[in-house]
Amino acid sequence: MKAKHSHSLIRLVGPLVLIFSLAVSLWVVSSPADAVSSASTSKPPSFVARLRPLLLAKMQELSVPGAIVYVNDPGQGTWTTSLGTRSEAPGAPMQVRSYMRVGSITKTFTATVILQLVDQHKLGLDDPVSTYLSHVPNGMHITIRELLNMTSGLFSYTEDLGFEKQAWGTDPFKVWTPQELLAIAYKHPPDFPPGEGWHYNNTNYILLGLLIEQRTHLSLEQAFQHYLFEPLDMHQTSVPSRTSAAIPDPHPRGYSLLLPGRTQPVDATGWNPSWGWAAGSAISTVHDLKIWAKALATGQLLSAKTQQERLEWVPQSSPFRYGLGMMNAVGFLGHTGQLPGFQSSMFYRPKDGATMIVLVNLDAAPNGSTPADILAFGVIYNALFA
């Protein structure tokens, strides 16, 4: 299957093709302060002495104000820490318990609820989308599976240049409806016939969000709470209502360099994330993502058969493969996320429980690379797991 990759800078995902690249900073910040979690009362694992300076140096190189890091290296121990600052103001250290926007990690929530509905026989993976949603162009030939694994061929609304300029430039506080987002996507021809290519696509997950609401008779926020967050005791994770741009306290300021041509970071903390909705608007903490990373990768909420379906990977030319709302990066399963102000990377290795979670309050480094992904794979993975 030929893979088609986006050339748009903003895709609600940290592009893992950049994970192993070296970033070159174009603007200078002071060295991040090192603030260790107050919950870390025992002696830190031996790898911390080597890993901490590597992370701090890479943060400096990528101009990252602050980061929250969780590492589980089986046999050596676990480490949770905060590094750097929660704002550009000096003397404001990042806090481990901070709430962060997690971007496309939201897709793992959306996909998991869809797969639970498959287990409940409320829909089928190979059902045409038109069985449930009549307005989708060529929907009789696009399956639910193809929405999940990014092979539908639909155009991604986030690649529309007019949308980019409005959502991250002229009107970042706008409250978007799913119907408005789909209307933008439907103005464009498909990227390829269904099943004949691969292209990372946010339109797919807006449709899946609507499908969840239709089949559960719940709002997306309520469905996530009922199917995911309550069963796993993830009380610090939510999808805000579309009208809300609030983040629970404590939270850092989030800084954006996403819009093409932007050379100085802009405070994007209060920008409305409704344009991400089921594709990218969730908020969480490192505490809850530790729970979710394992549950997601091991299929805790799914039948064994459906989890196996989830792990059927679409071949890619880049260092990762994509399944049903999940990435496989050198044996680590999870997802990345990127939206204005924040970038995230969450991965768990089922064979031994190794885990890497990185949350940062900068969406893109000055050279366009995704900082949380580089801290996770370019630093932590290379130092401990490669």
MIKOL-386568 format. One record per residue (C-alpha): residue number from 1; x, y, z; residue in three letters. Coordinates in pm, 1 decimal. Layout:
BEGIN
+-----+----------+----------+----------+------+
!  nr !       c1 !       c2 !       c3 ! rest !
+-----+----------+----------+----------+------+
! NUM !        X !        Y !        Z !  ALA !
...
+-----+----------+----------+----------+------+
//
This chain:
BEGIN
+-----+----------+----------+----------+------+
!  nr !       c1 !       c2 !       c3 ! rest !
+-----+----------+----------+----------+------+
!   1 !      0.0 !      0.0 !      0.0 !  MET !
!   2 !    144.7 !    331.4 !   -101.6 !  LYS !
!   3 !    160.3 !    580.0 !    184.1 !  ALA !
!   4 !     69.8 !    941.7 !    125.8 !  LYS !
!   5 !    207.3 !   1181.8 !    383.4 !  HIS !
!   6 !     81.0 !   1526.6 !    473.3 !  SER !
!   7 !    283.9 !   1833.3 !    387.4 !  HIS !
!   8 !     76.6 !   2047.1 !    622.9 !  SER !
!   9 !    267.0 !   2165.6 !    929.2 !  LEU !
!  10 !    -26.9 !   2125.6 !   1168.7 !  ILE !
!  11 !   -184.1 !   1780.3 !   1184.0 !  ARG !
!  12 !   -280.6 !   1724.7 !   1548.3 !  LEU !
!  13 !     -5.4 !   1465.2 !   1564.8 !  VAL !
!  14 !    364.4 !   1473.2 !   1640.8 !  GLY !
!  15 !    510.2 !   1345.1 !   1311.7 !  PRO !
!  16 !    727.6 !   1054.6 !   1418.1 !  LEU !
!  17 !    939.5 !   1083.5 !   1107.7 !  VAL !
!  18 !   1105.9 !   1368.0 !   1298.2 !  LEU !
!  19 !   1164.1 !   1175.5 !   1619.3 !  ILE !
!  20 !   1514.9 !   1068.0 !   1534.5 !  PHE !
!  21 !   1621.1 !   1396.2 !   1379.4 !  SER !
!  22 !   1829.5 !   1657.2 !   1560.3 !  LEU !
!  23 !   1662.1 !   1990.6 !   1623.0 !  ALA !
!  24 !   1848.4 !   2320.6 !   1579.0 !  VAL !
!  25 !   1717.3 !   2606.2 !   1793.0 !  SER !
!  26 !   1652.6 !   2934.8 !   1615.7 !  LEU !
!  27 !   1580.3 !   3140.5 !   1924.7 !  TRP !
!  28 !   1745.2 !   3137.8 !   2265.5 !  VAL !
!  29 !   1592.3 !   3087.3 !   2608.5 !  VAL !
!  30 !   1750.0 !   3050.6 !   2947.6 !  SER !
!  31 !   1836.8 !   2701.2 !   3068.1 !  SER !
!  32 !   1527.5 !   2521.1 !   3202.2 !  PRO !
!  33 !   1511.5 !   2482.3 !   3577.9 !  ALA !
!  34 !   1506.1 !   2124.6 !   3703.1 !  ASP !
!  35 !   1210.3 !   2059.9 !   3935.5 !  ALA !
!  36 !   1159.1 !   1703.7 !   4057.3 !  VAL !
!  37 !    815.6 !   1575.1 !   4153.8 !  SER !
!  38 !    735.2 !   1614.3 !   4519.6 !  SER !
!  39 !    587.8 !   1263.5 !   4495.8 !  ALA !
!  40 !    933.4 !   1118.0 !   4428.9 !  SER !
!  41 !   1032.0 !   1035.8 !   4784.8 !  THR !
!  42 !   1245.6 !    726.3 !   4724.1 !  SER !
!  43 !   1592.1 !    721.3 !   4576.6 !  LYS !
!  44 !   1568.3 !    778.9 !   4199.7 !  PRO !
!  45 !   1680.1 !    501.0 !   3962.7 !  PRO !
!  46 !   2043.5 !    500.6 !   3860.2 !  SER !
!  47 !   1958.0 !    603.1 !   3503.6 !  PHE !
!  48 !   1833.1 !    943.5 !   3622.8 !  VAL !
!  49 !   2183.0 !   1084.3 !   3669.4 !  ALA !
!  50 !   2252.2 !   1017.1 !   3300.9 !  ARG !
!  51 !   1908.2 !   1095.8 !   3161.0 !  LEU !
!  52 !   1828.3 !   1426.4 !   3334.9 !  ARG !
!  53 !   2114.9 !   1629.3 !   3181.5 !  PRO !
!  54 !   2040.2 !   1483.4 !   2837.3 !  LEU !
!  55 !   1677.4 !   1593.7 !   2863.7 !  LEU !
!  56 !   1768.9 !   1939.9 !   2988.7 !  LEU !
!  57 !   2020.0 !   1987.6 !   2709.6 !  ALA !
!  58 !   1768.7 !   1883.8 !   2445.1 !  LYS !
!  59 !   1504.0 !   2113.3 !   2595.4 !  MET !
!  60 !   1750.8 !   2399.1 !   2569.8 !  GLN !
!  61 !   1825.4 !   2307.1 !   2209.8 !  GLU !
!  62 !   1454.8 !   2288.1 !   2119.4 !  LEU !
!  63 !   1359.6 !   2601.2 !   2317.9 !  SER !
!  64 !   1111.4 !   2406.3 !   2532.3 !  VAL !
!  65 !   1001.6 !   2604.0 !   2840.9 !  PRO !
!  66 !    884.7 !   2307.3 !   3048.1 !  GLY !
!  67 !    826.6 !   1931.9 !   3040.9 !  ALA !
!  68 !    667.5 !   1657.0 !   3248.1 !  ILE !
!  69 !    839.2 !   1320.5 !   3207.6 !  VAL !
!  70 !    751.8 !    966.4 !   3315.4 !  TYR !
!  71 !    986.6 !    676.9 !   3244.3 !  VAL !
!  72 !    949.1 !    313.4 !   3342.8 !  ASN !
!  73 !   1262.4 !    114.2 !   3265.1 !  ASP !
!  74 !   1186.1 !   -241.5 !   3378.8 !  PRO !
!  75 !   1452.2 !   -376.1 !   3606.9 !  GLY !
!  76 !   1583.7 !    -28.8 !   3686.8 !  GLN !
!  77 !   1279.0 !    154.4 !   3815.9 !  GLY !
!  78 !   1042.5 !    439.9 !   3740.6 !  THR !
!  79 !   1097.3 !    813.2 !   3738.7 !  TRP !
!  80 !    844.5 !   1094.9 !   3729.9 !  THR !
!  81 !    973.2 !   1450.5 !   3711.1 !  THR !
!  82 !    902.0 !   1801.6 !   3597.5 !  SER !
!  83 !   1169.0 !   2002.3 !   3417.5 !  LEU !
!  84 !   1183.5 !   2367.5 !   3324.4 !  GLY !
!  85 !    911.6 !   2626.0 !   3373.0 !  THR !
!  86 !    535.9 !   2646.6 !   3335.0 !  ARG !
!  87 !    560.2 !   2991.9 !   3179.8 !  SER !
!  88 !    818.3 !   3219.1 !   3025.6 !  GLU !
!  89 !    834.0 !   3408.0 !   3355.5 !  ALA !
!  90 !   1139.4 !   3312.5 !   3563.2 !  PRO !
!  91 !   1085.1 !   3130.3 !   3890.4 !  GLY !
!  92 !    772.9 !   2940.7 !   3782.0 !  ALA !
!  93 !    875.1 !   2572.7 !   3779.6 !  PRO !
!  94 !    667.0 !   2317.9 !   3592.0 !  MET !
!  95 !    454.8 !   2099.3 !   3821.7 !  GLN !
!  96 !    424.1 !   1721.8 !   3781.1 !  VAL !
!  97 !     52.7 !   1729.9 !   3861.3 !  ARG !
!  98 !    -25.8 !   1984.6 !   3588.9 !  SER !
!  99 !   -314.5 !   1937.0 !   3349.4 !  TYR !
! 100 !   -211.1 !   1951.3 !   2983.6 !  MET !
! 101 !   -386.4 !   1945.4 !   2648.4 !  ARG !
! 102 !   -287.2 !   1613.6 !   2489.6 !  VAL !
! 103 !   -392.0 !   1666.4 !   2127.1 !  GLY !
! 104 !   -422.3 !   1351.6 !   1919.1 !  SER !
! 105 !   -390.3 !   1117.2 !   2213.7 !  ILE !
! 106 !   -764.4 !   1195.1 !   2204.3 !  THR !
! 107 !   -782.2 !    969.5 !   1897.4 !  LYS !
! 108 !   -694.5 !    671.6 !   2114.6 !  THR !
! 109 !   -999.9 !    748.6 !   2329.5 !  PHE !
! 110 !  -1227.2 !    786.2 !   2028.5 !  THR !
! 111 !  -1102.4 !    468.7 !   1863.6 !  ALA !
! 112 !  -1135.6 !    266.8 !   2184.2 !  THR !
! 113 !  -1500.2 !    361.9 !   2232.9 !  VAL !
! 114 !  -1569.0 !    270.4 !   1868.3 !  ILE !
! 115 !  -1403.6 !    -68.6 !   1926.2 !  LEU !
! 116 !  -1608.0 !   -121.1 !   2241.8 !  GLN !
! 117 !  -1919.5 !    -61.6 !   2030.3 !  LEU !
! 118 !  -1787.4 !   -327.5 !   1793.1 !  VAL !
! 119 !  -1760.2 !   -565.8 !   2088.3 !  ASP !
! 120 !  -2119.5 !   -477.2 !   2178.5 !  GLN !
! 121 !  -2233.0 !   -550.2 !   1819.2 !  HIS !
! 122 !  -2358.6 !   -195.1 !   1778.0 !  LYS !
! 123 !  -2153.4 !   -154.3 !   1461.6 !  LEU !
! 124 !  -1905.9 !   -351.3 !   1250.5 !  GLY !
! 125 !  -1553.0 !   -259.9 !   1150.9 !  LEU !
! 126 !  -1624.5 !   -335.4 !    787.8 !  ASP !
! 127 !  -1963.7 !   -163.6 !    777.7 !  ASP !
! 128 !  -1981.1 !    122.1 !    526.4 !  PRO !
! 129 !  -1987.5 !    463.6 !    691.4 !  VAL !
! 130 !  -2308.2 !    537.0 !    497.4 !  SER !
! 131 !  -2486.8 !    273.9 !    708.0 !  THR !
! 132 !  -2481.4 !    526.8 !    991.8 !  TYR !
! 133 !  -2389.1 !    867.3 !    846.7 !  LEU !
! 134 !  -2557.7 !    951.8 !    518.3 !  SER !
! 135 !  -2374.7 !   1274.6 !    434.1 !  HIS !
! 136 !  -2020.5 !   1137.9 !    383.3 !  VAL !
! 137 !  -1898.5 !   1163.5 !     21.4 !  PRO !
! 138 !  -1843.5 !    811.9 !   -114.6 !  ASN !
! 139 !  -1951.0 !    684.0 !    225.9 !  GLY !
! 140 !  -2088.1 !    362.2 !     80.8 !  MET !
! 141 !  -1730.7 !    264.3 !     -9.4 !  HIS !
! 142 !  -1555.2 !    383.0 !    310.9 !  ILE !
! 143 !  -1557.5 !    147.9 !    609.0 !  THR !
! 144 !  -1535.6 !    219.0 !    980.5 !  ILE !
! 145 !  -1199.9 !     39.2 !    976.8 !  ARG !
! 146 !  -1070.0 !    277.5 !    710.0 !  GLU !
! 147 !  -1167.0 !    578.1 !    920.1 !  LEU !
! 148 !   -981.8 !    431.8 !   1217.0 !  LEU !
! 149 !   -658.5 !    341.9 !   1037.0 !  ASN !
! 150 !   -637.4 !    652.0 !    814.4 !  MET !
! 151 !   -697.8 !    478.2 !    481.6 !  THR !
! 152 !  -1034.4 !    641.4 !    400.3 !  SER !
! 153 !   -887.5 !    885.1 !    147.8 !  GLY !
! 154 !  -1095.4 !   1173.9 !    281.6 !  LEU !
! 155 !   -933.8 !   1518.9 !    284.4 !  PHE !
! 156 !   -826.2 !   1642.3 !    628.4 !  SER !
! 157 !   -988.7 !   1975.1 !    712.8 !  TYR !
! 158 !   -676.6 !   2083.9 !    904.8 !  THR !
! 159 !   -488.0 !   2096.8 !    573.7 !  GLU !
! 160 !   -719.5 !   2360.2 !    429.1 !  ASP !
! 161 !   -510.9 !   2678.8 !    418.0 !  LEU !
! 162 !   -804.5 !   2903.5 !    497.0 !  GLY !
! 163 !   -886.0 !   2695.8 !    802.3 !  PHE !
! 164 !   -524.3 !   2707.0 !    924.4 !  GLU !
! 165 !   -507.7 !   3085.7 !    896.6 !  LYS !
! 166 !   -835.0 !   3127.8 !   1083.4 !  GLN !
! 167 !   -797.5 !   2864.9 !   1356.9 !  ALA !
! 168 !   -437.5 !   2949.9 !   1451.4 !  TRP !
! 169 !   -417.0 !   3305.5 !   1325.3 !  GLY !
! 170 !   -709.7 !   3541.0 !   1281.8 !  THR !
! 171 !   -970.7 !   3375.0 !   1508.1 !  ASP !
! 172 !   -818.7 !   3121.7 !   1751.9 !  PRO !
! 173 !  -1109.1 !   3165.5 !   1996.0 !  PHE !
! 174 !  -1380.1 !   3052.4 !   1753.2 !  LYS !
! 175 !  -1612.5 !   2772.4 !   1864.9 !  VAL !
! 176 !  -1624.4 !   2520.5 !   1580.6 !  TRP !
! 177 !  -1898.9 !   2265.8 !   1518.6 !  THR !
! 178 !  -1827.4 !   1921.7 !   1373.8 !  PRO !
! 179 !  -2049.6 !   2010.6 !   1079.5 !  GLN !
! 180 !  -1838.0 !   2318.5 !    998.1 !  GLU !
! 181 !  -1520.7 !   2109.7 !   1004.8 !  LEU !
! 182 !  -1668.9 !   1844.0 !    777.2 !  LEU !
! 183 !  -1796.1 !   2106.7 !    535.0 !  ALA !
! 184 !  -1438.1 !   2229.3 !    494.6 !  ILE !
! 185 !  -1316.0 !   1875.2 !    427.8 !  ALA !
! 186 !  -1590.2 !   1799.1 !    177.6 !  TYR !
! 187 !  -1496.4 !   2099.2 !    -38.4 !  LYS !
! 188 !  -1182.7 !   1910.2 !   -140.9 !  HIS !
! 189 !  -1148.9 !   1601.3 !   -359.2 !  PRO !
! 190 !  -1037.2 !   1280.6 !   -186.6 !  PRO !
! 191 !   -667.4 !   1209.8 !   -155.1 !  ASP !
! 192 !   -708.9 !    859.4 !   -298.6 !  PHE !
! 193 !   -976.6 !    587.6 !   -333.0 !  PRO !
! 194 !  -1070.0 !    420.1 !     -2.6 !  PRO !
! 195 !   -816.6 !    160.5 !    106.0 !  GLY !
! 196 !   -560.9 !    251.0 !   -161.5 !  GLU !
! 197 !   -331.8 !    473.9 !     43.0 !  GLY !
! 198 !   -256.9 !    606.3 !    389.3 !  TRP !
! 199 !   -282.1 !    966.7 !    501.2 !  HIS !
! 200 !   -307.4 !   1101.9 !    855.2 !  TYR !
! 201 !   -649.4 !   1259.5 !    867.7 !  ASN !
! 202 !   -846.4 !   1446.6 !   1133.9 !  ASN !
! 203 !  -1169.3 !   1436.9 !    931.5 !  THR !
! 204 !  -1189.5 !   1063.5 !    999.5 !  ASN !
! 205 !  -1205.0 !   1118.3 !   1373.1 !  TYR !
! 206 !  -1465.7 !   1392.7 !   1361.0 !  ILE !
! 207 !  -1686.4 !   1139.2 !   1181.6 !  LEU !
! 208 !  -1606.4 !    875.3 !   1443.7 !  LEU !
! 209 !  -1702.5 !   1122.5 !   1717.1 !  GLY !
! 210 !  -2041.0 !   1174.2 !   1553.0 !  LEU !
! 211 !  -2077.8 !    799.6 !   1520.2 !  LEU !
! 212 !  -2012.2 !    755.2 !   1893.3 !  ILE !
! 213 !  -2281.4 !   1009.0 !   1977.9 !  GLU !
! 214 !  -2527.9 !    842.1 !   1740.9 !  GLN !
! 215 !  -2474.4 !    485.7 !   1863.6 !  ARG !
! 216 !  -2445.8 !    562.0 !   2237.8 !  THR !
! 217 !  -2705.7 !    843.8 !   2260.7 !  HIS !
! 218 !  -2451.3 !   1028.3 !   2474.8 !  LEU !
! 219 !  -2243.8 !   1336.7 !   2411.1 !  SER !
! 220 !  -1881.2 !   1261.1 !   2328.2 !  LEU !
! 221 !  -1778.7 !   1391.7 !   2670.5 !  GLU !
! 222 !  -2031.3 !   1165.0 !   2843.9 !  GLN !
! 223 !  -1934.7 !    863.5 !   2632.5 !  ALA !
! 224 !  -1568.1 !    898.7 !   2720.8 !  PHE !
! 225 !  -1653.8 !    924.2 !   3089.3 !  GLN !
! 226 !  -1884.1 !    620.7 !   3078.9 !  HIS !
! 227 !  -1677.2 !    388.8 !   2859.4 !  TYR !
! 228 !  -1321.1 !    488.9 !   2951.4 !  LEU !
! 229 !  -1247.3 !    730.7 !   3231.4 !  PHE !
! 230 !  -1479.4 !    594.5 !   3500.7 !  GLU !
! 231 !  -1388.4 !    224.1 !   3451.7 !  PRO !
! 232 !  -1017.5 !    309.7 !   3470.9 !  LEU !
! 233 !  -1046.6 !    568.0 !   3752.5 !  ASP !
! 234 !   -901.6 !    835.8 !   3524.9 !  MET !
! 235 !  -1053.1 !   1124.6 !   3716.4 !  HIS !
! 236 !   -808.0 !   1382.0 !   3578.6 !  GLN !
! 237 !   -896.7 !   1331.9 !   3211.3 !  THR !
! 238 !  -1175.9 !   1501.1 !   3019.0 !  SER !
! 239 !  -1294.2 !   1638.1 !   2689.0 !  VAL !
! 240 !  -1417.2 !   1992.3 !   2748.3 !  PRO !
! 241 !  -1741.7 !   2114.7 !   2601.8 !  SER !
! 242 !  -1685.7 !   2281.2 !   2266.4 !  ARG !
! 243 !  -1759.0 !   2624.1 !   2413.1 !  THR !
! 244 !  -1489.5 !   2595.6 !   2680.8 !  SER !
! 245 !  -1121.1 !   2677.8 !   2643.7 !  ALA !
! 246 !  -1053.5 !   2631.8 !   3016.1 !  ALA !
! 247 !   -787.1 !   2397.4 !   3153.4 !  ILE !
! 248 !   -817.0 !   2279.5 !   3515.5 !  PRO !
! 249 !   -562.7 !   2410.6 !   3763.6 !  ASP !
! 250 !   -276.4 !   2367.4 !   3796.5 !  PRO !
! 251 !   -170.6 !   2406.7 !   3436.3 !  HIS !
! 252 !    117.6 !   2574.6 !   3256.2 !  PRO !
! 253 !     99.2 !   2837.7 !   2986.2 !  ARG !
! 254 !    112.1 !   2682.0 !   2641.6 !  GLY !
! 255 !    323.8 !   2841.6 !   2367.7 !  TYR !
! 256 !    274.9 !   2809.9 !   1993.4 !  SER !
! 257 !    506.8 !   2825.4 !   1694.9 !  LEU !
! 258 !    277.2 !   2623.0 !   1469.5 !  LEU !
! 259 !    150.8 !   2872.8 !   1214.5 !  LEU !
! 260 !    388.1 !   2889.2 !    915.2 !  PRO !
! 261 !    602.3 !   3201.6 !    923.4 !  GLY !
! 262 !    573.2 !   3250.7 !   1298.1 !  ARG !
! 263 !    917.8 !   3313.2 !   1447.4 !  THR !
! 264 !    831.2 !   3403.8 !   1807.6 !  GLN !
! 265 !    620.8 !   3189.1 !   2042.6 !  PRO !
! 266 !    265.2 !   3305.4 !   2109.8 !  VAL !
! 267 !     73.7 !   3224.7 !   2428.0 !  ASP !
! 268 !   -199.4 !   2988.3 !   2305.3 !  ALA !
! 269 !   -324.7 !   2869.1 !   2644.7 !  THR !
! 270 !   -673.7 !   3013.2 !   2604.5 !  GLY !
! 271 !   -728.1 !   2927.1 !   2238.2 !  TRP !
! 272 !  -1042.5 !   2723.7 !   2183.2 !  ASN !
! 273 !   -966.6 !   2357.9 !   2097.4 !  PRO !
! 274 !  -1314.1 !   2280.0 !   1960.5 !  SER !
! 275 !  -1171.8 !   2237.4 !   1610.3 !  TRP !
! 276 !   -996.0 !   1926.3 !   1744.9 !  GLY !
! 277 !  -1300.9 !   1771.5 !   1916.5 !  TRP !
! 278 !  -1290.2 !   1389.3 !   1885.0 !  ALA !
! 279 !   -958.1 !   1416.9 !   1701.6 !  ALA !
! 280 !   -766.4 !   1619.6 !   1957.6 !  GLY !
! 281 !   -930.9 !   1824.8 !   2232.8 !  SER !
! 282 !   -874.4 !   1609.8 !   2544.4 !  ALA !
! 283 !   -703.4 !   1726.1 !   2863.9 !  ILE !
! 284 !   -514.3 !   1491.5 !   3096.4 !  SER !
! 285 !   -226.4 !   1451.7 !   3342.1 !  THR !
! 286 !     77.2 !   1227.7 !   3354.7 !  VAL !
! 287 !    -92.7 !   1037.7 !   3638.8 !  HIS !
! 288 !   -386.2 !    938.0 !   3418.7 !  ASP !
! 289 !   -177.2 !    880.2 !   3107.7 !  LEU !
! 290 !     26.9 !    619.9 !   3295.6 !  LYS !
! 291 !   -299.2 !    431.3 !   3348.0 !  ILE !
! 292 !   -412.2 !    483.3 !   2991.0 !  TRP !
! 293 !    -84.6 !    391.7 !   2820.4 !  ALA !
! 294 !    -96.5 !     40.6 !   2964.8 !  LYS !
! 295 !   -472.2 !     -7.0 !   2919.5 !  ALA !
! 296 !   -449.4 !    103.8 !   2557.2 !  LEU !
! 297 !   -151.0 !   -109.9 !   2458.9 !  ALA !
! 298 !   -272.3 !   -424.4 !   2636.4 !  THR !
! 299 !   -638.1 !   -402.2 !   2529.6 !  GLY !
! 300 !   -769.3 !   -381.5 !   2883.3 !  GLN !
! 301 !  -1112.2 !   -252.0 !   2776.9 !  LEU !
! 302 !  -1154.3 !   -468.6 !   2466.4 !  LEU !
! 303 !  -1205.4 !   -832.7 !   2380.3 !  SER !
! 304 !   -891.6 !  -1019.3 !   2273.1 !  ALA !
! 305 !  -1030.3 !  -1050.2 !   1919.3 !  LYS !
! 306 !  -1098.5 !   -679.2 !   1883.7 !  THR !
! 307 !   -761.5 !   -585.5 !   2030.6 !  GLN !
! 308 !   -599.7 !   -808.9 !   1770.5 !  GLN !
! 309 !   -790.5 !   -621.8 !   1501.1 !  GLU !
! 310 !   -660.2 !   -298.8 !   1647.8 !  ARG !
! 311 !   -302.0 !   -420.6 !   1614.8 !  LEU !
! 312 !   -321.4 !   -485.8 !   1240.4 !  GLU !
! 313 !    -70.3 !   -227.1 !   1122.9 !  TRP !
! 314 !    -81.0 !    -33.0 !    797.8 !  VAL !
! 315 !    272.1 !    -51.8 !    650.3 !  PRO !
! 316 !    454.6 !    280.8 !    646.1 !  GLN !
! 317 !    782.4 !    404.6 !    503.8 !  SER !
! 318 !    845.6 !    616.0 !    816.5 !  SER !
! 319 !    964.5 !    470.6 !   1151.4 !  PRO !
! 320 !    610.0 !    399.3 !   1268.3 !  PHE !
! 321 !    306.4 !    196.4 !   1168.3 !  ARG !
! 322 !    -57.6 !    282.6 !   1227.6 !  TYR !
! 323 !   -335.3 !     54.3 !   1348.8 !  GLY !
! 324 !   -686.3 !    137.0 !   1466.1 !  LEU !
! 325 !   -622.1 !    464.3 !   1645.9 !  GLY !
! 326 !   -280.3 !    356.9 !   1770.6 !  MET !
! 327 !     83.0 !    392.2 !   1659.3 !  MET !
! 328 !    359.2 !    133.9 !   1673.2 !  ASN !
! 329 !    701.1 !    295.1 !   1701.7 !  ALA !
! 330 !    980.2 !     35.2 !   1730.1 !  VAL !
! 331 !    762.3 !   -187.0 !   1947.0 !  GLY !
! 332 !    628.0 !     93.8 !   2166.6 !  PHE !
! 333 !    251.1 !    132.0 !   2125.7 !  LEU !
! 334 !     69.0 !    459.7 !   2185.5 !  GLY !
! 335 !     16.6 !    796.3 !   2021.6 !  HIS !
! 336 !    147.5 !   1147.8 !   1996.5 !  THR !
! 337 !    -41.9 !   1474.9 !   2013.6 !  GLY !
! 338 !      7.4 !   1832.0 !   1899.6 !  GLN !
! 339 !   -216.8 !   2135.2 !   1906.4 !  LEU !
! 340 !   -151.2 !   2501.8 !   1980.6 !  PRO !
! 341 !     55.8 !   2540.1 !   2295.5 !  GLY !
! 342 !    116.1 !   2174.2 !   2378.2 !  PHE !
! 343 !    277.7 !   1858.0 !   2247.3 !  GLN !
! 344 !    265.3 !   1507.8 !   2392.7 !  SER !
! 345 !    409.8 !   1161.0 !   2345.9 !  SER !
! 346 !    273.4 !    850.5 !   2524.0 !  MET !
! 347 !    406.7 !    500.3 !   2457.9 !  PHE !
! 348 !    406.2 !    159.6 !   2631.3 !  TYR !
! 349 !    594.3 !   -155.5 !   2528.7 !  ARG !
! 350 !    375.4 !   -460.0 !   2601.1 !  PRO !
! 351 !    658.0 !   -714.3 !   2604.3 !  LYS !
! 352 !    809.9 !   -571.8 !   2923.0 !  ASP !
! 353 !    603.9 !   -274.6 !   3040.5 !  GLY !
! 354 !    859.5 !    -11.4 !   2943.2 !  ALA !
! 355 !    687.0 !    327.3 !   2927.0 !  THR !
! 356 !    771.5 !    676.6 !   2803.1 !  MET !
! 357 !    540.6 !    975.4 !   2857.0 !  ILE !
! 358 !    648.6 !   1330.8 !   2779.1 !  VAL !
! 359 !    426.5 !   1640.2 !   2795.7 !  LEU !
! 360 !    560.1 !   1984.0 !   2699.6 !  VAL !
! 361 !    417.0 !   2335.7 !   2683.7 !  ASN !
! 362 !    550.8 !   2416.7 !   2336.8 !  LEU !
! 363 !    376.3 !   2275.8 !   2031.0 !  ASP !
! 364 !    669.6 !   2290.2 !   1788.2 !  ALA !
! 365 !   1038.2 !   2369.7 !   1803.5 !  ALA !
! 366 !   1157.5 !   2664.8 !   1593.8 !  PRO !
! 367 !   1260.8 !   2424.6 !   1314.9 !  ASN !
! 368 !    913.9 !   2263.4 !   1308.6 !  GLY !
! 369 !   1007.3 !   1940.9 !   1488.0 !  SER !
! 370 !    786.5 !   1801.4 !   1763.2 !  THR !
! 371 !    965.6 !   1843.0 !   2097.8 !  PRO !
! 372 !    789.8 !   1584.4 !   2315.4 !  ALA !
! 373 !    850.1 !   1316.8 !   2053.0 !  ASP !
! 374 !   1217.6 !   1404.2 !   2030.1 !  ILE !
! 375 !   1255.9 !   1403.5 !   2408.5 !  LEU !
! 376 !   1083.7 !   1062.9 !   2420.9 !  ALA !
! 377 !   1246.5 !    881.6 !   2130.9 !  PHE !
! 378 !   1551.0 !   1091.2 !   2052.2 !  GLY !
! 379 !   1660.8 !   1108.2 !   2418.1 !  VAL !
! 380 !   1485.7 !    855.8 !   2646.1 !  ILE !
! 381 !   1457.0 !    572.6 !   2394.4 !  TYR !
! 382 !   1809.5 !    615.3 !   2267.1 !  ASN !
! 383 !   1952.9 !    634.1 !   2619.2 !  ALA !
! 384 !   1762.5 !    343.9 !   2773.4 !  LEU !
! 385 !   1587.0 !    120.5 !   2523.3 !  PHE !
! 386 !   1761.2 !    128.5 !   2183.6 !  ALA !
+-----+----------+----------+----------+------+
//
